[in-house]
Amino acid sequence: MGLLQNDNYIDKVYLDLIFNLDEKRIFSTILPWISHSANGYYYPFIPLILFFVDPANALSFLVSALFAFAIELPAYKIIKRCAKRFRPYEVNKNIKNRIMPSERFSLPSGHTAAAWVIAILVALYYPILAIPVFIWATLVGISRVYLGVHYPTDILAGFILGTLSAVSSILIKGQIF
């Protein structure tokens, strides 16, 4: 067993709540798409789109995002390898994985961490978009639990990692430039 118990009460309550959203057909359609939106394939297009909308801030956003992911990705890998937390569907046979994860262990949620890196940076550079990107990043986390590949505390860890990475990148960028 890894660093965390797999039978955490909070995880059980919220995992049951979110996983049972399946009764609503809309969730089985929308949540996999939301999860997929945080795979990272679309992230390079964000600075490109922002360049056409606001060229003055787009380069600064790109530099901050590069710093943030340079912090987030190695930290994510280290935490995941140290925690070695099994995925919910591996521990509880009543939970089916609705997708096949790319990595074996669950803590932290890399999708959630990356989504919060993007959300925090977009909100800092383009405050008018704060509410939509925060809703999106929150839904990414919920989708990962719904899909059976993460516990709610994995999502919390991803949120913390993504937020700290984004804020650190802004501080580092400010020191360098």
Buried (B, 14 or more C-beta within 10 A) or exposed (E): EBEBEBEBEEBBEBBEEBBEBEEEEEBBEBBBEBBBBBEBEEBEEBBEEBBEEEEEBBEBBBBBBEBBBBBBBEBBEEBBEEBBBBBBBBBBEEBEEBBEBEEEBBBBBBBBBBBBBBBBBBBBBBEEBBEEBBEBBBBBBBBBBBBBBBBBBBBBBBBBBBBBBBBBBBEBBEEEE
